[in-house]
Amino acid sequence: MDIKEAIKERHSVRQYSSDHIIGDVRTSLEKCINECNEESGLHIQLITDDPECFDTLLSHYGKFSGVNNYIAIVGSKKLDNLEELGGYYGEKIVLEAQMLGLNTCWVAGTYGKSKCKADVDANEKIVCVIAIGYGLNKGTNHKTKDLSKLCGVTEKDMPAWFREGMEAALLAPTAINQQKFFIDIDGEEAVIKAGFGPFAKLDLGIVRYNFEAACGHRCKAI
Ligand SMILES: Cc1cc2nc3c(=O)[nH]c(=O)nc-3n(C[C@H](O)[C@H](O)[C@H](O)COP(=O)(O)O)c2cc1C
């Protein structure tokens, strides 16, 4: 599976089997996390075999079951783009996980924050977590807004690369599926702006990664 297929096949999965993340899959996932941390300065961590973080009323209400593994998106409070960076690199890891045969779900609300086992320094905070493991299902397609409502380029003026990026942006996960972003073209690059809504900056980073990974053109946040 390549990254474009991973973008299409990724859906939020909330029910997991008890299979452990081991062997080559684990090694590749950890390698990707380490590379993301080196590049970004974030402190993203994989926590495995810990059922407690998703054993709360809120998580059961959110229909989560069997979540024994999660990725904690952690970084310095001093970074003014911490949420956006967390979204960007978290989505890179999510798509790598998809290519490794794993399933995921971004979770900013319905998990036990006080039970999260991440190692968090005094100057750091947990942005959110991502449930990860072998899903009992593959999830489903989310409803999406019209492409024309999320970008400032008309069909006739849209280069092929921009359309490819936009289609991947539409498939990106966003908090409560809000899709509060707007993408425009700027020469050979794209620019993305977050709207107002919960976790809109986190969404911005996620969508930006999907766009760039699909079409290979930079998408700058403004
Ligand atoms: C930043 C962020 C936070 C999210 N928080 C939660 C959450 O707290 N609980 C939950 O069940 N799903 C959560 N989700 C998953 C979204 O509901 C889901 O991504 C969206 O409905 C689109 O569906 P899809 O991921 O299957 O494409 C979150 C997603 C994002 C991107």
The ligand as a Tripos MOL2 file, in Angstrom:
@<TRIPOS>MOLECULE
LIG
   31    33     1     0     0
SMALL
NO_CHARGES

@<TRIPOS>ATOM
      1 C1         -8.0850   16.4590   16.3750 C.3       1 LIG1
      2 C2         -9.0860   15.3360   16.4340 C.ar      1 LIG1
      3 C3         -9.6970   14.9900   17.6190 C.ar      1 LIG1
      4 C4        -10.6030   13.9300   17.6820 C.ar      1 LIG1
      5 N1        -11.1510   13.5710   18.8980 N.ar      1 LIG1
      6 C5        -12.0020   12.5190   18.9660 C.ar      1 LIG1
      7 C6        -12.5420   12.0980   20.2300 C.ar      1 LIG1
      8 O1        -12.2740   12.6900   21.2700 O.2       1 LIG1
      9 N2        -13.3590   11.0220   20.2370 N.ar      1 LIG1
     10 C7        -13.6900   10.3290   19.1000 C.ar      1 LIG1
     11 O2        -14.4300    9.3400   19.1940 O.2       1 LIG1
     12 N3        -13.2000   10.7030   17.8780 N.ar      1 LIG1
     13 C8        -12.3650   11.7650   17.7840 C.ar      1 LIG1
     14 N4        -11.8350   12.1480   16.5730 N.ar      1 LIG1
     15 C9        -12.1570   11.3900   15.3460 C.3       1 LIG1
     16 C10       -13.1100   12.1750   14.4240 C.3       1 LIG1
     17 O3        -14.4220   12.1120   14.9390 O.3       1 LIG1
     18 C11       -13.0100   11.6100   13.0020 C.3       1 LIG1
     19 O4        -11.7020   11.7730   12.5420 O.3       1 LIG1
     20 C12       -13.9680   12.3020   12.0400 C.3       1 LIG1
     21 O5        -15.3020   12.0490   12.3860 O.3       1 LIG1
     22 C13       -13.7360   11.8430   10.5980 C.3       1 LIG1
     23 O6        -13.8680   10.4470   10.4680 O.3       1 LIG1
     24 P1        -12.6740    9.5490    9.9320 P.3       1 LIG1
     25 O7        -11.4950    9.7390   10.8300 O.co2     1 LIG1
     26 O8        -13.2160    8.1330    9.9770 O.co2     1 LIG1
     27 O9        -12.3610    9.9770    8.5250 O.co2     1 LIG1
     28 C14       -10.9360   13.2120   16.4940 C.ar      1 LIG1
     29 C15       -10.3100   13.5750   15.2870 C.ar      1 LIG1
     30 C16        -9.4030   14.6110   15.2410 C.ar      1 LIG1
     31 C17        -8.7250   14.9360   13.9490 C.3       1 LIG1
@<TRIPOS>BOND
     1     1     2 1
     2     2     3 ar
     3     2    30 ar
     4     3     4 ar
     5     4     5 ar
     6     4    28 ar
     7     5     6 ar
     8     6     7 ar
     9     6    13 1
    10     7     8 2
    11     7     9 ar
    12     9    10 ar
    13    10    11 2
    14    10    12 ar
    15    12    13 ar
    16    13    14 ar
    17    14    15 1
    18    14    28 ar
    19    15    16 1
    20    16    17 1
    21    16    18 1
    22    18    19 1
    23    18    20 1
    24    20    21 1
    25    20    22 1
    26    22    23 1
    27    23    24 1
    28    24    25 2
    29    24    26 1
    30    24    27 1
    31    28    29 ar
    32    29    30 ar
    33    30    31 1
@<TRIPOS>SUBSTRUCTURE
     1 LIG1         1 GROUP 0 **** ****
